[in-house]
Amino acid sequence: MIDIKNLSLSFGEHLIFKGLNLQINSTARLGIVGPNGAGKTTLLRVITGELEPDSGVIERSRGLTVGHLPQDLAELEPVPLMQYLKDKAGISQIEAKLRNVEEKLSHSTENHEGLLAEHSRLEKRFEDSGGFAFEAMAMKVLHGLGFRKGEEEKNCQDFSGGWKMRIAMAALLLSAPDVLLLDEPTNHLDTESMEWLEGWLRTHKGAVVSVSHDTRFLENTADAIADLEHGVITLYPCSYDDYVSAKEQNRQLLAKAFSRQQTEIHRIESFIDRFRYKATKAAQVQSRIKQLEKIERIELAQGSKSVKLSIPEAPPSGREVLRVTGLAKFYDGLKVFEGVNFVIERGERVALVGVNGAGKSTLLRLLSLTELPTSGTVKHGHNVKFSYYSQESAQNINYSNTVWEEARSVSSKLNDVERRNLLGAFLFSGDEIYKPAAVLSGGEKARLALYKLMLEETNFLILDEPTNHLDVETREIVERALLKYQGTLLIVSHDRHFLDSLAERVLEIRDGKLYDYPGNYSWFLEKREQILTEAPMFQEGKSTVKPKPRKNDDNLRAYREIKKAVAKTEREISEHESEINEIDSLLCQPETLKDSKRVQELMTERFNLDTELKTLYSQWEELSIELESAK
């Protein structure tokens, strides 16, 4: 349907595409990935015709319809939501023509046969366009995207920015184009709406092309991945998880081929340099020079630096980090939630979930003491030192400062050189550190706020959408830092992979109440409905968890301590394995092998790590047995 051939595009001296080729067939389920700035959004704009390439061609099938959901949305028309959807689907125009013909029929005494024929034609067209079932289908889509009954009559301009994006998505899905181009479609969706969208896309009859940083979304919707980097696309005809493995294998193979080629080039160059001025070897030297010129040089992509970050930790808090009792919040008499009770203990990793508008961010503001409740209490435990990361960047950074002033505004043991090195890890380097914070993009503001978080000593982190606006690599950096963090975590996030990796307990806000699930996010999704209907200990009410007899408190506490010990050991095993892999990688590099002292140091370090790893494996086995017994 769409055939992109030899596409090239530059903005000034900045090369975006270089001889890019890509085919999109009629049933494609394609995910486009790549680092920030690689040109993913630009590629979608070229496909739609919004941008003209410098060279190359884009061939489209005759009559092809293409629908595009951009990241940034222009203002919607000031009309009721259902009317907007009808307008975008072309239903309104047919309806208006039908009404016009009916009006003429009711007043005209001539040309009745012609008007009746026109009415019949328009009615057939209306039926073929799904007009008679449109409102029912539209209500189904709106419900799936989280809209409430009655909001279909609300004016589009009265919705907030995130909901306007959902309106645009609903209009796009209902228009059912041959090709759907989606640019970060999950940015403004809660997890329930994401799952609904994934199901809808699986049944879409046309092609779906998605640019997304949400790896779970890509895994669930794409059967091929287009990796865009350094102006070219590499196509992987597989799922996202398989793509990650395949790309790493390709990288290793390319690195080995590059090393072999460099060895050969060095050998030829050495021969040329040695015999360049010997007349008896002139013919052989010329032959070697021609041989060198014919070699097609392998280029390795400039990979991002391996960044290791750790969040400085304050001394441990008391066992009870947070106690919430009878918490309620109302705005102008409108209830957000009430009767909320729960306790978070030291070392717990808790995810807070719920549909958009359920009150997650509101609850976090109450727990971080930045807002007062209508009733109830929030009590922090002994020696709790918390940090709060807000969705609203203005609460995280001072817009009147430069990036560097913000970097130095946080008390830390790091000196200025170390602070600048860490800023580089968050993609602020050179003169960029003197930019005013007010002019930063959404992603840059998020990175700066996270940078500040990495400097603060804390034992309780309250995080509201910490991965918004971050690319996959930066998300992984933050995720690794949080996995190493020994303090207590409370996280709101729409990134399901992120939640699965970090959370060991899920709190859900639903219909103004709180529900408690002692498991990771995948378990929560799988068991939520079953638990709510079958297990009485998980019913909502003033206490989200059914009270247990006092004699079991010590057993429960012991179980939790063993579970934490298992998680801690698993993190240490992962860290040791990563360090051993890094050493093995260094030992494969020719420049390392030239330094015998460095090789000896690395071998000693590897031996010590391997010894510690064996001990950790033994500890993990013993703790796992204890954990099973404790269950």
Disulfide bonds with the S-S distance in Angstrom:
none
